[in-house]
Amino acid sequence: MPESFISDFDALVQARPPAQPLVLFETATVLGGSIAGLLAARVLADHARQVVILERDELPARPGARTSTPQDQQVHTLLPAGRLWLERWLPGFTQETLDAGALLSGSEATATLLDGHRQADAGAGFELLGASRHLIEAAIRAKVLALPNVSVRHGRATGLRYTDGVVSGIDYVAEGTSQMLRTDFAVDAMGRPSRLSDWVAAADFDRPQLTRLESPINYTTAVFARADKAPDLPITCALSLFSPGHANAGVSVAAANAIEDDQWIVMLMGYDEARPGRTADEFRKICAGLPSVFATAASGPLTRDIVTYHQAESRRRDFAHLSHFPARLVAVGDAVASFNPIYGQGMSSAALHASCLSAYLIDETDLSVPAISFFERQQVVVDAAWAISAGGDSERLDAARGTDVPEQVAQQRWALQQIMSATLSDPSVAEAFNSVSYMLRHPASLGDPRLIERALAASN
Ligand SMILES: Cc1cc2nc3c(=O)[nH]c(=O)nc-3n(C[C@H](O)[C@H](O)[C@H](O)COP(=O)(O)OP(=O)(O)OC[C@H]3O[C@@H](n4cnc5c(N)ncnc54)[C@H](O)[C@@H]3O)c2cc1C
């Protein structure tokens, strides 16, 4: 992987809003008003006189569930890369979530457990925000919609209009009536089921190539009242079980986060046929066999029904290698790539895609041609997230199927294994590893031979 990916990624993580942004558009439209759409709208607010977010759901006035984002009932961890971005572009975001009851856990209150063993303290700079997805989204929405030039229109986008190869309008349906919105720039933030590829293909543009990776995950998330606030208990805990035993009823990953309203949100995840914790009794029984924070978290009364989620595969769409694509059209968030969610990358990826959009618009790129330079930047972010999540899933699949892998891949996996083992005892290796898993650094930074030597020394 070229070294430049590391510095390009660093630049996107460090990006800040432009000091003197240039207004490029009269109207910019974002299709989809969830996390990725809201963050894109924040960026566009610097460059358009008005930004319209077209969203098919009625958006709740208070933190709460809605129809088109079923994942919002599941545990959502906001990684440091995403929170840093939010704090820079929507100042005060963290404090407002804390005022609403969210918790910030530093290294002393965060436990990352590999097969039950706790990772070494990686030091400061890796705080995780404990909050429900509902609260995170509501806080972002409130701040973005408070911008004077951003508004939401309720409607379901049904297609695009083009003038001489440039996007010029959005067709949508609102209250049963077909309507059209003129626009000078459009962003697809319609999430995993986005139909943008069909729309552009129907208009004889290139269809982005879709890559799928089998990754059948079964989430079960429960929320419990949090009575026990023992100071020695972590308030954010992620557990990976590489060799789940029968006693754990098929759990491969589990998470327990203290969140607003004095609650614990607890998730159990199994691969393939394993669907752990579908009933309250089973959920509690499994938690009782996991590290003590899980037993404590699951000991209070449930504050809402247990909710399950199944996802069969990770997906990514390649927009960076298209030769015939409409100008003034980009895609962000899950519409471009959605991964195995156990790595918690989705919201932070969306934030880094927004960084790519800002860099693209600041560059004053030629807007009469397809936004390939945007998609190339974004590909660095997608590759980084994919390397982590798809890397893990491919290894699991290869092991299950007994597939022989090329020597180079085997070596990379071996090196990563050494690094992960060393995170249990060596704080500096834990720091390097967390920088990558929290999306603050590109995964290629783990290929540094000095790091691998250090990891080997720590394991011996
Ligand atoms: C089980 C699970 C757990 C997860 N856990 C984490 C986690 O811990 N940390 C993390 O960072 N990420 C996590 N994610 C990922 C995260 O949910 C997404 O990456 C994030 O929400 C960004 O998604 P998005 O905004 O691109 O799409 P979505 O959130 O799916 O939103 C798409 C939006 O587009 C709207 N829309 C769709 N079609 C139309 C249309 N035709 N017209 C108008 N509007 C439309 C929808 O109503 C919706 O509002 C998890 C995902 C899953 C499935």
The ligand as a MOL file (V3000), in Angstrom:
LIG
                    3D

  0  0  0     0  0            999 V3000
M  V30 BEGIN CTAB
M  V30 COUNTS 53 58 0 0 0
M  V30 BEGIN ATOM
M  V30 1 C -26.2740 -3.4960 13.6020 0
M  V30 2 C -25.4680 -2.2710 13.3050 0
M  V30 3 C -24.6450 -1.7290 14.2670 0
M  V30 4 C -23.8630 -0.6230 13.9750 0
M  V30 5 N -23.0060 -0.1510 14.9180 0
M  V30 6 C -22.2400 0.9200 14.6420 0
M  V30 7 C -21.3430 1.4320 15.6150 0
M  V30 8 O -21.1850 0.8950 16.6980 0
M  V30 9 N -20.6180 2.5500 15.2930 0
M  V30 10 C -20.7440 3.1580 14.0810 0
M  V30 11 O -20.0670 4.1680 13.8350 0
M  V30 12 N -21.5620 2.6790 13.1330 0
M  V30 13 C -22.3160 1.5780 13.3780 0
M  V30 14 N -23.1590 1.1020 12.4190 0
M  V30 15 C -23.1890 1.7520 11.0970 0
M  V30 16 C -24.0510 3.0070 11.1190 0
M  V30 17 O -25.3590 2.7110 11.5020 0
M  V30 18 C -24.0460 3.6590 9.7180 0
M  V30 19 O -22.8120 3.5640 9.1130 0
M  V30 20 C -24.4130 5.1130 9.8520 0
M  V30 21 O -25.7280 5.1990 10.2980 0
M  V30 22 C -24.3050 5.9170 8.5560 0
M  V30 23 O -25.3080 5.5080 7.7360 0
M  V30 24 P -25.9060 6.4150 6.5820 0
M  V30 25 O -26.2800 7.7480 7.0850 0
M  V30 26 O -24.9910 6.3250 5.4250 0
M  V30 27 O -27.2080 5.5550 6.2160 0
M  V30 28 P -28.4970 5.2760 7.0820 0
M  V30 29 O -28.2760 5.5410 8.5100 0
M  V30 30 O -28.9630 3.9180 6.6920 0
M  V30 31 O -29.5230 6.3550 6.5510 0
M  V30 32 C -30.0010 6.4460 5.2390 0
M  V30 33 C -31.0400 7.5450 5.2340 0
M  V30 34 O -31.5130 7.7400 3.9100 0
M  V30 35 C -32.9200 7.8380 3.9370 0
M  V30 36 N -33.4150 7.4100 2.6240 0
M  V30 37 C -33.2320 6.2070 2.0380 0
M  V30 38 N -33.7940 6.1850 0.8190 0
M  V30 39 C -34.3310 7.4070 0.6310 0
M  V30 40 C -35.0460 7.9990 -0.4440 0
M  V30 41 N -35.3170 7.3150 -1.5680 0
M  V30 42 N -35.4370 9.2870 -0.3170 0
M  V30 43 C -35.1750 10.0030 0.8180 0
M  V30 44 N -34.5260 9.4760 1.8770 0
M  V30 45 C -34.0900 8.2000 1.7740 0
M  V30 46 C -33.3340 6.9130 5.0790 0
M  V30 47 O -34.6200 7.1970 5.5610 0
M  V30 48 C -32.2470 7.2130 6.0920 0
M  V30 49 O -32.5700 8.3310 6.8840 0
M  V30 50 C -23.9320 -0.0230 12.6880 0
M  V30 51 C -24.7710 -0.5650 11.7120 0
M  V30 52 C -25.5110 -1.6830 12.0070 0
M  V30 53 C -26.3560 -2.2810 10.9100 0
M  V30 END ATOM
M  V30 BEGIN BOND
M  V30 1 1 1 2
M  V30 2 1 2 3
M  V30 3 2 2 52
M  V30 4 2 3 4
M  V30 5 1 4 5
M  V30 6 1 4 50
M  V30 7 2 5 6
M  V30 8 1 6 7
M  V30 9 1 6 13
M  V30 10 2 7 8
M  V30 11 1 7 9
M  V30 12 1 9 10
M  V30 13 2 10 11
M  V30 14 1 10 12
M  V30 15 2 12 13
M  V30 16 1 13 14
M  V30 17 1 14 15
M  V30 18 1 14 50
M  V30 19 1 15 16
M  V30 20 1 16 17
M  V30 21 1 16 18
M  V30 22 1 18 19
M  V30 23 1 18 20
M  V30 24 1 20 21
M  V30 25 1 20 22
M  V30 26 1 22 23
M  V30 27 1 23 24
M  V30 28 2 24 25
M  V30 29 1 24 26
M  V30 30 1 24 27
M  V30 31 1 27 28
M  V30 32 2 28 29
M  V30 33 1 28 30
M  V30 34 1 28 31
M  V30 35 1 31 32
M  V30 36 1 32 33
M  V30 37 1 33 34
M  V30 38 1 33 48
M  V30 39 1 34 35
M  V30 40 1 35 36
M  V30 41 1 35 46
M  V30 42 1 36 37
M  V30 43 1 36 45
M  V30 44 2 37 38
M  V30 45 1 38 39
M  V30 46 1 39 40
M  V30 47 2 39 45
M  V30 48 1 40 41
M  V30 49 2 40 42
M  V30 50 1 42 43
M  V30 51 2 43 44
M  V30 52 1 44 45
M  V30 53 1 46 47
M  V30 54 1 46 48
M  V30 55 1 48 49
M  V30 56 2 50 51
M  V30 57 1 51 52
M  V30 58 1 52 53
M  V30 END BOND
M  V30 END CTAB
M  END
